[in-house]
Amino acid sequence: MNFGDIVSVDFGIPIGSETGFRRPGVIVTAHAFLRFRPTAVFVVPLTSTRPAFPSHVEIAPDSSNGLDHTS
């Protein structure tokens, strides 16, 4: 696993407005941390819902990330 990789993650059953179920997520753990502690990985869940927040980044599907929809 590397920073920026998109992986399939089971986030479990959502409570309230939490993200849940199996969905893609992007690894945001720094390379240096992954070298020494590969058992602790931070993943941000992806969604195809387009929120209107300027801090959100869209990831377009392509052959290298395996996404079906813009997330």
N, C-alpha and C positions, 0 to 999 in steps of 0.2 A: 504494500500500500504506500502511496505517496500523496503529498499535499496536492489537492486539486482533482484527485481521482474521483470518479463517480461510482458508487457501489450500491448494491441492493441491501436495504436494512429493514428489519422487522421492528418497528417502533411500538408494537403492542397495541392494546385497545386504548383509544384516546379517551381522556377525561375532559369534559368541557370542550374548549376550543383547541386543545393540544393536537399536534400532528400524530397520526397513528397509522396502524396497519403497515403492510409491506410497500415500500416506495423507494425511489432513488434518493441518495444523499451524497453530498460532496464532502470529502475529507478536508478539514481545515487545520489539522494538527501540523505543526512545523516539522520540516525535514529533520532537524537536529533532535527533536523530541522522539520522533519515530525511530531513529537509529538506536536510541538507548532504552526506550520504553514502548516497544511496539504493541504491548497489550492494552495501552490506554490511548484510545483514538477518539478525537472529537469530530462528529459528523453533523452537518446541517441538513435537515430534510428539505427536499425539493418538492414543489407543487406546480401544477399547470395553471392554477388560479393566479391571475395577474393583479396584484394589489397596486394601489396608486402611491406607493412610498418611494421617494427618490433614492433611498438607500438600497433598494432591491436591485439585483443584477439578473438579467435574463441569460439563460444558457440555451443555445439553439442545438437541436439534435444533429448529430453527425456520426460518421462511422466509428470514430474513436471513443465517444462517450456512451453509446448504446441507448440514448434517450429516444423515445417515440414522439414526444411533444416538447415544445419550448417550455422550459421550466424556470 
